[in-house]
Amino acid sequence: MRIGHLIQSASLAVGGPAMSTFAMCNALTRSGCACSIACQQRDGEEMPGLDSGVTVSVVDIRRNPLANWAGTEALSRFIQGVDVLHLHGLWDPLPNVAARLARRQGKPYVVSLHGMLLERSIAFHRLRKQLFLAALGNRILRGAAALHFTTQAELDQAEPLLPPGPERLVIPLTIESGFLDTPPDADRWRQYFPELPDTWPRLLFLSRIHPVKNLPSLIAALPPLSREFPGLHLVVAGGGDPGYVGKVRTLAESSVEANRIIFLGPVSGEAKAALVCSATVMTIPSFHENFGMAIAEGLASSVPTLVTPGLGIGAEIMACGAGIPCGESAPSITASLGTALRDPLRLRLAGENGRRWAIHTLSAGAVSRQLLRLYGVPGAW
């Protein structure tokens, strides 16, 4: 089966959507499918890693329809070469044009929403998105063979906005096999980050630095914890808008715990895997997180995680016993982390629970079998 994935940007800078799409293609390729990706990639942007055999095409679809002739021709050829088209996203011009071309060619397509119909997402430019849904979005969704959601929580929130007809399937995202195949090695970090202090506990914030990730509250939660845990430090790994990153760094530098906060910038590949394995707790106290790729990678590495109300896979993490429930405020983060860090045995068991769940649920084989059902392959389940 030839499966074409379409994503607006394949840059690592956009975080989860690009990473999850590339991991999905790798998983499907290992299951015997032929996968290709079309995206709007810019020169100099770093993409996630791909297995050999997965091809990437660049198309240029702009908001001005009059400027789209060349890009539309390239996209049409891409769609002609696949059996099923998998669209990632909704709001951008690329999936809109692709859905129209797929309908013309009689090619089935599925849509992954990636949290775009959640209330917190709709709230940004609400009127513009409501108008888009009414004019174009509902047509894209109605024409889909199936709609893909990564958690039951995402589907439940999106359901009131969905048209009748397409099948809804909840399939988690997969993560790269390196996190699942190799037992975690908590000492690999020394090879990549010799500048990090060899003291514990280590809190890891691994994500885009964005207001929705709630990093300022995490920084504000540190002083009471550091008094009780003298070796504690917070590692912040990720990039973001330079203006906002600068504000957060200034906030950290003005904190009484400035010497305990280390900013590494974006990390990827083996260095990222090593850093994740070294963490005591994954601490990403987001207001909203549709799935949480870094959190899933932490679970696969036997690292328990904070679970805020806005975390899409929070219910699943708590059900398997790998989560530390907390609110979004600094006092709540302090209280939850304090309780967890005082019980090392419970933390270790939570890490083991998370790895078992990730191996069973997020492996390439488990997810690709469900994706094949999404694409209509007989006997895939």
TIDOVO-310090 format. One record per residue: x, y negated, z of N, C-alpha, C in turn; residue number from 1. Coordinates in steps of 0.2 Angstrom, whole numbers, plus 5000, padded with zeros to 4 digits. Last residue first. Example, Ala and Ser with C-alpha at 12.3 -4.5 7.8 and 13.67 -1.06 7.14 Angstrom:
<recs>
REC  n.u  n.v  n.w ca.u ca.v ca.w  c.u  c.v  c.w   k
REC 5064 5011 5035 5068 5005 5036 5064 5000 5039   2
REC 5066 5028 5039 5062 5022 5039 5066 5016 5039   1
</recs>
This chain:
<recs>
REC  n.u  n.v  n.w ca.u ca.v ca.w  c.u  c.v  c.w   k
REC 4967 5027 5060 4966 5028 5067 4964 5035 5068 381
REC 4968 5029 5046 4974 5025 5050 4973 5026 5057 380
REC 4959 5035 5038 4962 5039 5043 4968 5036 5046 379
REC 4960 5023 5025 4957 5029 5028 4961 5033 5032 378
REC 4964 5007 5027 4967 5013 5025 4963 5019 5029 377
REC 4960 4993 5030 4955 4998 5027 4958 5005 5025 376
REC 4967 4984 5037 4967 4984 5030 4963 4989 5026 375
REC 4964 4989 5050 4962 4982 5048 4962 4981 5040 374
REC 4971 5001 5049 4964 5001 5050 4961 4994 5048 373
REC 4984 4995 5049 4982 4999 5043 4974 5000 5043 372
REC 4984 4990 5062 4984 4986 5056 4982 4989 5050 371
REC 4985 5002 5070 4979 4998 5070 4979 4993 5064 370
REC 4998 5006 5066 4992 5010 5065 4986 5006 5065 369
REC 5006 4995 5070 5005 4996 5063 4999 5001 5062 368
REC 5005 4997 5084 5002 4991 5081 5001 4992 5074 367
REC 5012 5009 5086 5006 5008 5089 5002 5002 5085 366
REC 5025 5007 5080 5020 5012 5078 5013 5011 5080 365
REC 5030 4996 5087 5029 4995 5080 5024 5000 5077 364
REC 5022 4993 5103 5027 4996 5099 5025 4996 5091 363
REC 5013 4989 5112 5016 4984 5108 5021 4987 5103 362
REC 5009 5000 5121 5004 4995 5117 5007 4991 5112 361
REC 5019 5007 5126 5013 5010 5124 5009 5006 5119 360
REC 5029 4997 5129 5031 5003 5125 5024 5006 5122 359
REC 5021 4989 5138 5024 4986 5131 5025 4992 5127 358
REC 5019 4998 5149 5013 4995 5145 5016 4993 5138 357
REC 5032 5000 5153 5028 5005 5151 5022 5003 5147 356
REC 5036 4986 5157 5039 4990 5151 5035 4996 5149 355
REC 5027 4984 5167 5026 4980 5161 5030 4983 5155 354
REC 5031 4993 5177 5024 4993 5174 5024 4990 5168 353
REC 5044 4988 5180 5043 4995 5177 5036 4996 5174 352
REC 5040 4975 5185 5044 4976 5179 5044 4983 5176 351
REC 5033 4980 5197 5030 4976 5191 5033 4976 5185 350
REC 5044 4986 5203 5038 4990 5201 5034 4986 5196 349
REC 5051 4974 5206 5054 4980 5202 5049 4984 5199 348
REC 5042 4967 5214 5045 4964 5208 5047 4970 5203 347
REC 5041 4976 5225 5035 4974 5221 5037 4971 5214 346
REC 5054 4974 5230 5052 4981 5228 5046 4980 5223 345
REC 5056 4961 5234 5059 4963 5228 5057 4970 5225 344
REC 5047 4949 5239 5045 4957 5239 5049 4960 5233 343
REC 5049 4936 5238 5050 4939 5245 5049 4946 5245 342
REC 5045 4933 5226 5052 4934 5227 5054 4937 5234 341
REC 5031 4932 5227 5034 4937 5223 5041 4939 5225 340
REC 5029 4921 5235 5026 4927 5237 5030 4933 5234 339
REC 5035 4911 5227 5038 4913 5234 5036 4920 5236 338
REC 5027 4911 5216 5034 4913 5215 5037 4915 5222 337
REC 5015 4906 5222 5015 4912 5219 5022 4915 5218 336
REC 5019 4893 5227 5016 4899 5232 5017 4905 5228 335
REC 5024 4887 5216 5028 4888 5221 5026 4894 5226 334
REC 5012 4886 5208 5018 4890 5206 5023 4891 5211 333
REC 5004 4878 5217 5002 4885 5215 5008 4889 5213 332
REC 5011 4866 5216 5011 4870 5223 5009 4877 5222 331
REC 5010 4863 5202 5017 4864 5205 5016 4868 5212 330
REC 4996 4871 5194 4999 4866 5198 5006 4868 5201 329
REC 4990 4882 5188 4995 4878 5184 4998 4872 5187 328
REC 4991 4897 5198 4988 4892 5195 4993 4888 5191 327
REC 4995 4915 5195 4996 4908 5198 4992 4903 5195 326
REC 5000 4932 5197 4995 4927 5196 4996 4920 5199 325
REC 5011 4941 5189 5011 4937 5196 5006 4931 5195 324
REC 5010 4957 5182 5009 4950 5182 5009 4947 5189 323
REC 5009 4971 5180 5015 4968 5179 5015 4960 5180 322
REC 4998 4979 5181 5002 4978 5187 5008 4975 5185 321
REC 4989 4981 5171 4994 4986 5171 4999 4984 5177 320
REC 4980 4970 5173 4978 4977 5174 4983 4982 5174 319
REC 4989 4959 5170 4987 4960 5177 4984 4967 5178 318
REC 4990 4960 5157 4996 4961 5161 4994 4962 5168 317
REC 4976 4959 5152 4980 4965 5151 4986 4966 5156 316
REC 4974 4946 5156 4970 4951 5159 4973 4958 5158 315
REC 4983 4938 5149 4984 4939 5156 4980 4944 5159 314
REC 4985 4936 5136 4985 4943 5137 4986 4944 5145 313
REC 4983 4922 5136 4978 4926 5132 4979 4933 5134 312
REC 4983 4911 5149 4987 4916 5146 4983 4921 5143 311
REC 4977 4902 5157 4976 4901 5150 4980 4906 5146 310
REC 4979 4905 5171 4973 4906 5168 4972 4906 5160 309
REC 4996 4913 5171 4991 4907 5172 4984 4909 5169 308
REC 5007 4923 5177 5001 4924 5173 4996 4918 5175 307
REC 5024 4926 5177 5019 4922 5179 5013 4923 5174 306
REC 5030 4943 5175 5029 4937 5172 5024 4933 5176 305
REC 5044 4955 5176 5038 4953 5177 5037 4945 5175 304
REC 5054 4964 5164 5054 4957 5168 5047 4955 5169 303
REC 5057 4974 5156 5056 4975 5163 5056 4969 5167 302
REC 5056 4971 5143 5063 4971 5146 5063 4972 5153 301
REC 5043 4970 5140 5047 4975 5137 5054 4976 5140 300
REC 5041 4958 5146 5038 4964 5149 5041 4970 5146 299
REC 5048 4949 5138 5050 4950 5145 5047 4956 5148 298
REC 5040 4950 5126 5047 4952 5126 5050 4953 5133 297
REC 5028 4944 5131 5028 4951 5129 5035 4954 5129 296
REC 5033 4931 5133 5031 4935 5139 5031 4942 5137 295
REC 5036 4928 5120 5042 4928 5124 5040 4932 5131 294
REC 5023 4928 5114 5028 4933 5112 5034 4933 5117 293
REC 5008 4925 5118 5014 4924 5122 5019 4929 5120 292
REC 4994 4921 5115 4997 4928 5116 5003 4928 5121 291
REC 4990 4908 5118 4985 4913 5115 4988 4920 5116 290
REC 4990 4898 5131 4995 4903 5127 4991 4908 5124 289
REC 4989 4884 5140 4986 4888 5135 4991 4892 5132 288
REC 4997 4879 5151 4990 4878 5151 4986 4882 5146 287
REC 5010 4890 5156 5006 4887 5151 4999 4885 5153 286
REC 5022 4893 5163 5016 4892 5166 5011 4888 5162 285
REC 5033 4904 5162 5030 4900 5157 5023 4898 5159 284
REC 5045 4913 5168 5041 4908 5171 5039 4903 5166 283
REC 5049 4929 5172 5048 4925 5166 5043 4920 5169 282
REC 5061 4933 5184 5054 4932 5183 5054 4928 5176 281
REC 5074 4936 5183 5071 4939 5188 5063 4939 5187 280
REC 5083 4940 5167 5079 4936 5171 5076 4940 5177 279
REC 5091 4947 5159 5094 4945 5165 5090 4941 5169 278
REC 5084 4950 5147 5085 4955 5152 5088 4953 5159 277
REC 5084 4937 5141 5078 4940 5144 5079 4945 5149 276
REC 5097 4937 5137 5095 4932 5142 5089 4935 5145 275
REC 5098 4947 5127 5102 4948 5133 5099 4943 5139 274
REC 5089 4942 5118 5087 4949 5121 5091 4949 5128 273
REC 5096 4931 5114 5090 4930 5117 5088 4936 5121 272
REC 5107 4937 5108 5108 4932 5114 5101 4931 5118 271
REC 5102 4944 5097 5104 4947 5103 5105 4943 5109 270
REC 5089 4931 5093 5093 4937 5091 5096 4941 5098 269
REC 5091 4915 5100 5088 4920 5096 5092 4926 5096 268
REC 5087 4899 5108 5091 4905 5108 5087 4910 5103 267
REC 5088 4881 5109 5085 4887 5106 5090 4893 5106 266
REC 5094 4876 5125 5092 4875 5118 5089 4881 5116 265
REC 5098 4877 5139 5102 4881 5134 5100 4879 5127 264
REC 5098 4869 5154 5095 4869 5147 5100 4872 5142 263
REC 5096 4873 5170 5101 4873 5165 5097 4874 5158 262
REC 5095 4868 5186 5091 4868 5180 5096 4868 5174 261
REC 5101 4865 5198 5099 4872 5197 5095 4873 5191 260
REC 5104 4852 5199 5110 4856 5198 5108 4863 5197 259
REC 5092 4846 5201 5095 4845 5195 5100 4850 5193 258
REC 5083 4845 5212 5086 4852 5210 5089 4852 5203 257
REC 5078 4833 5213 5083 4834 5218 5086 4841 5217 256
REC 5077 4826 5196 5075 4830 5202 5080 4832 5207 255
REC 5083 4820 5186 5081 4815 5191 5078 4819 5197 254
REC 5084 4830 5177 5090 4826 5179 5089 4822 5185 253
REC 5071 4832 5173 5075 4837 5177 5081 4834 5180 252
REC 5067 4821 5167 5064 4823 5173 5068 4828 5177 251
REC 5076 4822 5156 5077 4816 5161 5073 4818 5167 250
REC 5070 4833 5150 5077 4833 5153 5078 4827 5158 249
REC 5058 4828 5146 5058 4833 5151 5065 4834 5154 248
REC 5062 4818 5137 5058 4816 5143 5059 4821 5148 247
REC 5068 4826 5127 5072 4821 5131 5068 4819 5137 246
REC 5057 4833 5122 5062 4836 5126 5067 4832 5130 245
REC 5050 4822 5116 5047 4825 5122 5053 4829 5126 244
REC 5059 4819 5106 5057 4814 5111 5054 4817 5117 243
REC 5061 4831 5099 5066 4828 5102 5064 4823 5108 242
REC 5050 4844 5100 5051 4838 5098 5056 4834 5102 241
REC 5061 4859 5104 5054 4855 5103 5055 4849 5100 240
REC 5068 4874 5110 5068 4867 5107 5061 4864 5107 239
REC 5074 4885 5123 5069 4883 5118 5071 4876 5116 238
REC 5076 4889 5140 5078 4891 5133 5073 4889 5128 237
REC 5081 4886 5155 5076 4883 5150 5079 4885 5143 236
REC 5083 4893 5171 5086 4893 5164 5080 4891 5159 235
REC 5084 4889 5187 5080 4889 5182 5083 4889 5175 234
REC 5090 4898 5202 5091 4893 5197 5086 4894 5191 233
REC 5094 4902 5219 5089 4902 5214 5091 4896 5208 232
REC 5101 4904 5230 5104 4906 5224 5100 4905 5218 231
REC 5093 4901 5241 5098 4897 5240 5102 4898 5233 230
REC 5077 4901 5244 5081 4906 5240 5087 4902 5238 229
REC 5072 4891 5252 5071 4898 5254 5076 4903 5251 228
REC 5075 4880 5244 5077 4880 5252 5076 4887 5254 227
REC 5070 4883 5232 5077 4883 5233 5079 4883 5240 226
REC 5056 4882 5234 5059 4888 5233 5066 4888 5234 225
REC 5054 4868 5236 5053 4872 5241 5056 4879 5241 224
REC 5059 4863 5222 5062 4862 5229 5060 4866 5235 223
REC 5051 4869 5211 5058 4871 5213 5060 4870 5220 222
REC 5040 4863 5205 5039 4868 5210 5045 4871 5213 221
REC 5044 4854 5196 5042 4851 5202 5041 4856 5207 220
REC 5046 4863 5185 5052 4859 5188 5050 4856 5195 219
REC 5033 4867 5183 5038 4872 5185 5044 4868 5188 218
REC 5028 4855 5178 5025 4857 5185 5030 4863 5187 217
REC 5035 4853 5166 5036 4848 5172 5033 4851 5179 216
REC 5030 4864 5158 5037 4864 5161 5038 4859 5167 215
REC 5019 4866 5151 5018 4864 5158 5025 4865 5161 214
REC 5015 4869 5138 5019 4874 5141 5020 4872 5149 213
REC 5010 4858 5132 5005 4863 5134 5009 4868 5138 212
REC 5021 4849 5129 5017 4848 5134 5012 4854 5137 211
REC 5035 4860 5125 5029 4856 5123 5025 4855 5129 210
REC 5047 4868 5120 5047 4863 5125 5041 4859 5123 209
REC 5044 4885 5116 5045 4879 5114 5044 4874 5120 208
REC 5053 4896 5128 5047 4894 5124 5049 4888 5121 207
REC 5056 4903 5143 5059 4904 5136 5053 4902 5131 206
REC 5062 4901 5158 5057 4898 5154 5060 4898 5147 205
REC 5066 4911 5171 5067 4910 5164 5061 4907 5161 204
REC 5075 4911 5186 5069 4910 5183 5070 4908 5176 203
REC 5084 4922 5196 5085 4918 5190 5078 4918 5187 202
REC 5088 4922 5214 5085 4924 5208 5085 4919 5202 201
REC 5106 4923 5211 5099 4925 5209 5095 4922 5215 200
REC 5121 4919 5201 5117 4919 5207 5110 4921 5206 199
REC 5131 4915 5192 5130 4922 5194 5127 4922 5200 198
REC 5126 4902 5180 5129 4904 5187 5127 4912 5188 197
REC 5132 4902 5163 5127 4903 5168 5129 4905 5175 196
REC 5142 4902 5154 5142 4896 5158 5136 4897 5164 195
REC 5142 4914 5147 5146 4914 5153 5146 4908 5157 194
REC 5132 4920 5138 5131 4914 5142 5135 4914 5148 193
REC 5136 4932 5131 5133 4926 5127 5133 4920 5131 192
REC 5141 4940 5141 5144 4940 5135 5142 4934 5131 191
REC 5131 4940 5151 5138 4937 5152 5142 4936 5146 190
REC 5120 4947 5147 5120 4940 5147 5127 4937 5147 189
REC 5121 4960 5151 5123 4958 5144 5124 4951 5143 188
REC 5116 4965 5163 5122 4962 5163 5125 4959 5156 187
REC 5104 4972 5162 5104 4966 5165 5110 4962 5165 186
REC 5098 4980 5149 5104 4980 5152 5105 4973 5155 185
REC 5084 4991 5146 5086 4984 5147 5093 4985 5151 184
REC 5085 5004 5134 5084 5002 5141 5087 4995 5142 183
REC 5079 5001 5117 5085 5001 5122 5083 5000 5129 182
REC 5067 4999 5111 5070 5005 5110 5076 5006 5115 181
REC 5061 4987 5114 5058 4992 5116 5062 4999 5116 180
REC 5069 4976 5109 5066 4976 5116 5063 4982 5119 179
REC 5071 4981 5096 5076 4981 5101 5074 4980 5108 178
REC 5059 4979 5089 5060 4986 5092 5066 4986 5097 177
REC 5050 4964 5092 5055 4968 5088 5057 4974 5092 176
REC 5032 4967 5095 5038 4963 5096 5044 4968 5093 175
REC 5015 4964 5089 5021 4968 5090 5027 4964 5092 174
REC 5000 4959 5096 5005 4958 5092 5011 4963 5094 173
REC 4985 4969 5097 4990 4965 5099 4995 4964 5094 172
REC 4969 4967 5090 4975 4971 5089 4981 4966 5092 171
REC 4952 4968 5088 4957 4965 5092 4963 4970 5092 170
REC 4942 4963 5074 4947 4968 5077 4952 4965 5082 169
REC 4927 4961 5066 4932 4958 5071 4936 4964 5074 168
REC 4921 4961 5050 4922 4965 5055 4928 4961 5060 167
REC 4910 4948 5043 4917 4951 5044 4918 4955 5050 166
REC 4896 4944 5048 4898 4948 5042 4905 4951 5043 165
REC 4893 4927 5053 4891 4934 5053 4895 4938 5047 164
REC 4906 4916 5058 4901 4917 5054 4899 4925 5055 163
REC 4911 4909 5074 4912 4914 5068 4906 4915 5065 162
REC 4910 4902 5086 4911 4898 5079 4912 4903 5073 161
REC 4907 4911 5096 4902 4906 5094 4903 4903 5088 160
REC 4920 4918 5096 4914 4921 5093 4909 4916 5092 159
REC 4931 4913 5103 4930 4911 5096 4923 4913 5093 158
REC 4931 4919 5115 4931 4912 5115 4929 4910 5108 157
REC 4932 4933 5112 4927 4930 5116 4926 4923 5115 156
REC 4945 4933 5105 4939 4935 5102 4933 4932 5105 155
REC 4953 4930 5116 4953 4926 5110 4947 4927 5106 154
REC 4951 4941 5125 4949 4934 5127 4949 4929 5121 153
REC 4956 4951 5118 4949 4951 5119 4947 4944 5121 152
REC 4969 4946 5107 4967 4948 5113 4959 4948 5113 151
REC 4971 4943 5093 4977 4947 5097 4974 4949 5104 150
REC 4961 4947 5079 4962 4943 5086 4967 4947 5090 149
REC 4956 4945 5063 4961 4948 5067 4961 4944 5073 148
REC 4943 4950 5052 4946 4945 5056 4950 4948 5062 147
REC 4940 4956 5036 4940 4957 5043 4944 4951 5046 146
REC 4938 4951 5023 4936 4958 5024 4936 4959 5032 145
REC 4931 4934 5021 4936 4939 5024 4933 4946 5024 144
REC 4922 4925 5018 4924 4929 5013 4929 4934 5015 143
REC 4920 4919 5030 4914 4923 5028 4917 4928 5022 142
REC 4932 4911 5031 4930 4917 5036 4925 4921 5034 141
REC 4931 4902 5021 4936 4907 5021 4935 4913 5026 140
REC 4919 4896 5025 4919 4900 5018 4925 4904 5018 139
REC 4922 4889 5036 4917 4895 5037 4917 4899 5030 138
REC 4931 4880 5031 4934 4885 5035 4929 4891 5036 137
REC 4925 4870 5023 4929 4875 5020 4930 4881 5024 136
REC 4915 4862 5030 4916 4861 5023 4919 4867 5020 135
REC 4915 4866 5044 4909 4866 5040 4910 4866 5033 134
REC 4929 4866 5047 4925 4872 5047 4919 4872 5043 133
REC 4931 4852 5045 4934 4857 5040 4931 4864 5041 132
REC 4923 4846 5055 4922 4845 5048 4925 4850 5043 131
REC 4931 4851 5066 4924 4853 5065 4921 4852 5058 130
REC 4943 4845 5064 4942 4852 5063 4935 4855 5062 129
REC 4940 4832 5066 4943 4834 5059 4942 4841 5058 128
REC 4935 4832 5079 4930 4830 5074 4933 4833 5067 127
REC 4947 4836 5086 4941 4840 5086 4936 4838 5080 126
REC 4961 4835 5088 4958 4833 5082 4951 4836 5081 125
REC 4961 4847 5100 4966 4842 5096 4963 4841 5089 124
REC 4951 4856 5103 4951 4850 5106 4956 4844 5103 123
REC 4954 4868 5097 4949 4864 5094 4949 4857 5097 122
REC 4963 4873 5107 4966 4871 5100 4961 4866 5097 121
REC 4955 4875 5118 4960 4870 5119 4963 4868 5112 120
REC 4946 4884 5112 4944 4877 5114 4949 4873 5115 119
REC 4952 4893 5098 4951 4892 5105 4949 4885 5107 118
REC 4954 4895 5085 4947 4893 5087 4946 4893 5094 117
REC 4968 4898 5084 4966 4892 5081 4958 4890 5083 116
REC 4974 4910 5088 4971 4906 5093 4969 4899 5091 115
REC 4976 4917 5076 4982 4915 5080 4980 4909 5085 114
REC 4969 4923 5066 4967 4916 5068 4973 4913 5073 113
REC 4971 4932 5052 4973 4931 5059 4972 4924 5061 112
REC 4961 4939 5040 4963 4932 5043 4965 4933 5050 111
REC 4962 4947 5024 4960 4947 5031 4963 4941 5034 110
REC 4955 4951 5008 4960 4947 5013 4957 4948 5020 109
REC 4954 4959 4992 4952 4958 4999 4957 4954 5003 108
REC 4953 4951 4976 4957 4954 4981 4955 4954 4988 107
REC 4947 4945 4966 4944 4951 4968 4948 4955 4973 106
REC 4952 4933 4961 4955 4940 4958 4952 4946 4961 105
REC 4944 4924 4968 4943 4924 4961 4946 4931 4958 104
REC 4948 4927 4981 4941 4929 4979 4940 4929 4972 103
REC 4961 4923 4980 4960 4930 4982 4953 4932 4980 102
REC 4959 4909 4978 4962 4913 4973 4961 4920 4974 101
REC 4954 4906 4991 4950 4904 4985 4953 4909 4979 100
REC 4964 4909 5000 4958 4913 5000 4953 4912 4994  99
REC 4974 4900 4996 4975 4907 4995 4968 4911 4995  98
REC 4969 4888 4999 4970 4889 4992 4970 4897 4991  97
REC 4968 4890 5013 4962 4888 5010 4963 4890 5002  96
REC 4982 4893 5017 4977 4898 5017 4970 4897 5014  95
REC 4987 4879 5013 4989 4886 5011 4984 4891 5011  94
REC 4982 4869 5021 4980 4870 5014 4982 4876 5011  93
REC 4978 4874 5038 4982 4871 5033 4980 4872 5026  92
REC 4969 4881 5047 4968 4873 5046 4972 4871 5040  91
REC 4972 4894 5048 4966 4892 5045 4966 4885 5043  90
REC 4982 4910 5050 4980 4903 5051 4974 4901 5047  89
REC 4988 4920 5039 4989 4918 5045 4988 4911 5046  88
REC 4981 4933 5028 4982 4926 5030 4983 4924 5037  87
REC 4985 4945 5019 4984 4944 5026 4986 4937 5027  86
REC 4978 4955 5005 4981 4948 5007 4980 4947 5015  85
REC 4982 4970 4997 4978 4966 5002 4982 4960 5004  84
REC 4990 4972 4986 4983 4976 4987 4979 4972 4992  83
REC 4999 4961 4976 4998 4964 4982 4991 4968 4982  82
REC 5001 4953 4965 5006 4958 4966 5004 4962 4972  81
REC 4992 4942 4965 4991 4948 4960 4996 4954 4961  80
REC 4998 4934 4974 4992 4938 4976 4991 4943 4971  79
REC 5009 4929 4967 5010 4932 4973 5004 4937 4975  78
REC 5002 4922 4957 5006 4928 4955 5008 4932 4961  77
REC 4996 4912 4965 4992 4917 4961 4996 4923 4959  76
REC 5007 4905 4969 5003 4909 4974 4999 4914 4971  75
REC 5012 4899 4957 5016 4904 4961 5012 4908 4966  74
REC 5000 4891 4954 5002 4896 4950 5007 4902 4953  73
REC 5001 4883 4965 4995 4887 4964 4997 4893 4960  72
REC 5013 4876 4963 5012 4880 4969 5007 4885 4968  71
REC 5010 4869 4951 5015 4874 4951 5014 4879 4957  70
REC 4998 4861 4956 4998 4866 4950 5003 4871 4950  69
REC 4996 4852 4966 4997 4859 4968 4998 4863 4962  68
REC 4993 4839 4966 5000 4840 4966 5001 4848 4967  67
REC 4979 4837 4967 4982 4836 4961 4989 4838 4960  66
REC 4977 4840 4981 4976 4845 4976 4979 4844 4969  65
REC 4987 4836 4994 4984 4833 4988 4983 4838 4982  64
REC 4993 4844 5003 4986 4842 5004 4983 4839 4998  63
REC 5002 4858 4993 5001 4851 4997 4994 4849 4998  62
REC 5011 4871 4992 5004 4869 4992 5004 4863 4996  61
REC 5023 4880 4986 5023 4873 4988 5015 4871 4987  60
REC 5031 4895 4992 5026 4892 4988 5025 4884 4990  59
REC 5044 4907 4992 5042 4900 4994 5037 4897 4989  58
REC 5044 4924 4998 5043 4919 4992 5041 4912 4995  57
REC 5053 4938 5004 5050 4931 5005 5050 4927 4999  56
REC 5051 4955 5006 5053 4950 5002 5050 4943 5005  55
REC 5058 4969 5014 5053 4964 5015 5055 4958 5011  54
REC 5070 4976 5012 5064 4978 5008 5058 4973 5009  53
REC 5076 4976 5028 5077 4976 5021 5071 4979 5018  52
REC 5068 4966 5041 5070 4972 5038 5072 4972 5031  51
REC 5072 4950 5046 5067 4954 5043 5071 4961 5041  50
REC 5072 4937 5059 5075 4943 5056 5070 4947 5052  49
REC 5065 4921 5057 5066 4927 5061 5069 4932 5056  48
REC 5074 4907 5049 5068 4912 5049 5070 4917 5054  47
REC 5079 4890 5050 5080 4897 5051 5074 4901 5052  46
REC 5079 4878 5037 5076 4881 5042 5077 4888 5043  45
REC 5086 4874 5025 5089 4873 5032 5086 4876 5038  44
REC 5072 4869 5016 5079 4871 5016 5082 4870 5023  43
REC 5056 4876 5021 5061 4870 5019 5068 4872 5020  42
REC 5043 4886 5015 5049 4886 5019 5053 4880 5017  41
REC 5029 4891 5016 5031 4885 5014 5037 4883 5018  40
REC 5027 4908 5010 5027 4903 5015 5029 4896 5012  39
REC 5024 4925 5009 5024 4919 5005 5023 4914 5010  38
REC 5031 4941 5010 5028 4935 5013 5029 4930 5009  37
REC 5027 4959 5008 5030 4953 5006 5027 4947 5009  36
REC 5029 4976 5010 5027 4970 5013 5031 4964 5010  35
REC 5023 4992 5008 5027 4987 5005 5025 4980 5007  34
REC 5023 5005 5021 5020 5000 5017 5025 4995 5014  33
REC 5029 5013 5030 5029 5015 5023 5025 5010 5019  32
REC 5032 5009 5043 5026 5014 5042 5025 5016 5035  31
REC 5041 5000 5041 5043 5006 5044 5038 5011 5044  30
REC 5033 4990 5037 5038 4992 5032 5040 4999 5035  29
REC 5026 4986 5048 5022 4990 5043 5027 4993 5038  28
REC 5036 4981 5056 5032 4987 5058 5029 4990 5053  27
REC 5039 4970 5048 5044 4975 5049 5041 4981 5052  26
REC 5027 4962 5049 5030 4965 5042 5035 4970 5043  25
REC 5027 4959 5062 5022 4963 5059 5024 4966 5053  24
REC 5038 4951 5063 5038 4957 5067 5033 4962 5064  23
REC 5033 4940 5056 5039 4944 5053 5040 4951 5057  22
REC 5023 4936 5064 5021 4938 5057 5027 4943 5054  21
REC 5029 4933 5076 5024 4938 5076 5023 4941 5069  20
REC 5037 4922 5072 5040 4928 5075 5035 4934 5074  19
REC 5027 4913 5067 5032 4915 5063 5035 4922 5065  18
REC 5019 4911 5079 5016 4913 5073 5021 4916 5068  17
REC 5029 4907 5090 5025 4913 5090 5023 4915 5083  16
REC 5039 4895 5082 5038 4899 5088 5034 4905 5086  15
REC 5043 4885 5074 5036 4885 5075 5034 4890 5081  14
REC 5057 4888 5072 5055 4882 5076 5048 4882 5078  13
REC 5058 4898 5063 5059 4899 5070 5056 4894 5075  12
REC 5047 4896 5049 5053 4893 5053 5053 4896 5060  11
REC 5038 4898 5040 5041 4904 5043 5047 4902 5047  10
REC 5022 4891 5039 5029 4890 5040 5032 4896 5043   9
REC 5010 4897 5034 5011 4890 5032 5019 4889 5033   8
REC 5009 4913 5027 5010 4909 5033 5012 4902 5031   7
REC 5004 4928 5022 5004 4921 5020 5004 4917 5026   6
REC 5008 4944 5016 5007 4940 5021 5008 4933 5019   5
REC 5002 4958 5007 5005 4951 5006 5003 4947 5012   4
REC 5006 4974 5004 5002 4970 5009 5006 4963 5008   3
REC 5003 4989 4996 5006 4983 4995 5002 4977 4999   2
REC 5004 5006 5000 5000 5000 5000 5004 4994 5000   1
</recs>
